[in-house]
Amino acid sequence: MTDGDGSAGVSSAATPSSRLDRLRERAPDTRREAETLLDRIVRENRFTIAVVFPLVGAIALVASAEGVVPEPFAFHPWFVLFGVIVMRSPLVVGVLPTVDRRAVGWIGVLTAYTYLIESVGVATGWPYGEFAYTVDLGPMLAGVPVALPVFFIPLVMNAYLLCLLLLGPRADSVWVRLATVIPVVVAMDVVLDPGAVSLGFWDFGGGAFYGVPPSNYAGWVLSAVVAVVTLDRAFSAAGIRERLRDCEFMLDDMVSFVILWGGINLWFGNLLPAAVAAAFGVGLVRADRFDARLFTEWRR
């Protein structure tokens, strides 16, 4: 009887350890295995990430702006940040195999630029024009959201990757890349800023284009140039193109962008920004990255 109880006690005590051992066995041992696991997770959840999250996000943000969602839940910064991170995951996982020490260093440079130019903009009004954040976007550093790179860098990276796909061999020229990525980045902000102003994320104090002044887009030209030059140095052109060819979900974050900000602009009657968002959808179709099956997954 005592032996039986003792055995049961030993077995019970060993259970957490055995579970931990099983988890360790399942955990990837190498970077390649980790990348393969992340690929599978994103691939198996594409509909949730690329469609459900932006739809829920658009509804929640509009409801917050319209006063339907009460405080303290309206525009809850951690809810917003969590949603953004999830929607960014296909891009991050897609790019990950091409990231080496050089890429980490140059992305660090772009991150530093992101904080620097935004803090200068908040303090002086240059280069984007006078503006102020009017919604809590999480912890702030010198008047700038700490999470700002999570918003900015993927935007320019998506534009960069989309142009590489659409241009093909023509993108070998740095001048061609600059001439195409810059207007695409500015066009993405043509979608983003009017929607954000309508939501009340930030305020320019008025502007000719849906509350946004022309100076804002001039500032984005500067930031786009810096981004293209930095990304060119961060990544191997051959490596990033090979990964783009093999990774079907790498631009799913742009699908989310079209759904989220296109929907928000439609709600507020910002027809031109909504049309530009639709044009990005066409670009994704041309690049064979807008998978219509994403919208039929719910039938399964």
N, C-alpha and C positions, 0 to 999 in steps of 0.2 A: 504493500500500500504506500509506504513511504517512498520506495523507489519509483512507483508510478507517479506520485505527486512531484517528486524531484525531477523526473524526466519531463513532465508537462511544464514545470517551471523553467527548465533549461530551454525547452522548445519555444515557450512563449517569449523568454528573454532574447532568444536568438532571432526572433522574427524581424524586428526592426533592422538588425544587422544584415539579414539575408535580403531584405528589401533594398537596402542600400547597395549591397553587392550587385543585385540585379540591375539597379539603376546605373551603376558604374559600368556594367557590362554593355548596357545599351548606349551609353554616352560615347560620342565619337572620340577616337584616340588621336586623330591627325586633323590638320586644317582641311585637307581634302574631304575627309569624312564629314566634318562639320558643315562644309559648304554643300555637300550632297544632301545632308539632312535638311538644311535650311531651304534648299531648292525644292525638296519634296513637300515641305510644310507649306510654302507659298503656293506651289503648283496645285496642291490639293485644296487650297482655300481661296482660290482666285476670285470666285464669285463674291464671297464674303468681304474680301479685302477691297476689290476694285469696284464693286457695285453697292453692296449693303452699307458699308461704312460711309461713303460719300452721301448716299441718300439719307441715311439717318442723321449725318452731320448737317446736311443742308436743312432738313426739317427742324432739327434742334436749334440751329443758329437763327433761322428765320423766326421760330417760335420765341426765342429769347429776345430778339429785336422787337417783336410785336407785343411783348409783355405777357405772352401766354405762359412762359416758364417763369415761376416766381424766384425771387432771391432766396437763398444764395446759389441756386442752381443755374440761373441764367448766365450764359457765357462762362460757365465754370472753367477756369484755366486748365485744370488737370484733365478734365473731360476733353477739352479742345486738343491739348497736347497729346493725350493718349490716341485720339483719333488720327491726328496728323502722323504720328509715329507709325501706326499700323498701316496707313495708306502709303507711307514712304517705304515700307518694308520690301516690296518687289524691286524697287530701284536699288536699295542698299544691298539686298541679297544678290541681285543681278550683277552689280559692280564688284562685289566682294572678291571674286577670284582674280580680278585684275589689279587689286590693291597690293602694292609693295611699299617698302620704306620710302621710296621717292614720292609715291602717291600720298602717303600719310603726311609727309612734310609739306607738300604743296597744298593739300587740303587744309592743313593747319594755317598756311599763309592766307588762303581764301577765307577761312574762319576769322582770322585776325582782321582782315580787310572788312569783313561784314560788320564786326563790332565797331571798328574805327569809323567807317563812313556813316553808319547809322548814328553813332554818338555825335559826330560832327553835324549831321543833319538835324538832330534834335536840338542841339545847342545853337546852331547858326542859321538853319534854314537852307544851307547849301549841302548837296546839289539838288535835293528833291523838292525844295520849297518848304515854307513854314508848315509844320504839322505837329500834332500831339496825339499820343495814344489815349484813347478814351474808354478802353475796356481793359480789365486786368488780364494780361496774357502770361501770368506767372511771375516768378522772381525777376527783379530788374537789376541791372548793373549800369550805373551812370546814365539812367534814364532809358536804357535799352533792354528789351526782354532777353534774358539769358538764353532762351531757346531759339533766338533769331536765326542762327545757322540752319536749324532744322527746317525753317520755312524758306530761307533764301537759296541755299546751296542746291537742294533738289530741284528747285524751279529752273535754275540755269543749267543744271546737269541734264534735265529732261529735254530742254531746248537743244542742247549740244548733241545729245544722242539722236533725237529726232532728225536733225539736219544731217548727221552722218548717214542715217538710214536712207533718207530721201535723195541725198546727193550722190551716194555711191562713190566711185573713183574721183569724181570732181572735188570731193572734200579733202583730197590730198593737199590742196593749196591752202595755206594759212589765210590768204586773203579772201578766198572763197568762203572759208569757215567764218571769218569775221563778218563778211558781207551778208551772210545768211543767219548766223546764230544771233547777232545783235538785234535785227528786226523781230526775230521770233521771241527773244526774251522780252522785248518791249511789248510785243503783241500779247504775251502772257500777262504782263502787268496791265494792259488795257482791259483784260478780263478781271484780274484780281483786285485792283485798287477800287474801281467803282463799286464792286460787290462789297468790299471791306468797308468802304465809306458808308454805303447804304445800311450795312449792319451796325455801324457805329464803332467799328474796331479802332479807327483813327480818324482824325479830322484835319483837313487842310485849310479850314476857314473859308471854304468856297473854292470853286474852280470851274472852268468853262466846260470840262468834259465830265459830266455826272459827278460834280463836286471835286474833281481832280484837276490841278493846274498843269499847264504844259511843261513847266519846269520839272515836274516829277518824272516825266518821260525822258527829258534830257539827262537827268541824273541816272536813269536806268541804262542809258546808252553807255555812260562811263562805267557803270558796274558790270555791264555785259562784256565790254572790252577786257576788263580786268579778269572776269571769269573765264573767258575763252582762252586768254593767254595762260592763265594758271592751269586750267584743265588740260591744255595742250602739253604742258610740262609734267603734269601729274601722271598721265596715262600713256601707255604705248598705243599708238594708233592701230597697229595690227592686232594687239591683244583685245582692245575694246571692241573692234569690229567683229572679231571672231566670237566674242562673248555675245554680242548683239545678235549675231546670226543663229547662235545655238540656244539662246535663252528667250523663249517666247513671251515671258511675263515682264521683261525688263522695263517696258514702258507702261505697265499697268497703272503706275502713279499718275500718268497723264490722262488715262481713262478716268481715274478718280477726280482729277482736276476739272475735266470737261463736265462731269456729272455734278460735282459740288458747286463750282463757281458759275457754270452755265445755268444751273437751276436757281441759284440765289439771284443772279442778275435777271432772270426771267420773272421771278416773283416781284422784284422791285421795279419792273418795267424798264430796265436798262437794256434796250433791244440791241444796240450795236455791240456792247460787250458780250451779250449772249450769242450773237451771230459769229463773233470771233471765236468763242468757245466751240461752236458748232464746226467752224472751219478747222479747228485743231482735231476734232473728231474725224473729219474727212482726211486730214493728213495722216492720222493713225491708220485709217482704212487703207490708204495708198501704200503705207509702209507695212501693211499686213500685220498690224499690231492691235487692231480693234477687233477682238474675237467676239462675233455675235453670239457664240455659244454661251458666253458669260451670262447673257440675259435669258437663257432658257434652262439654266442649271436647276432652277427651283422646281421644274416639272419632273425632275428625276425622283 
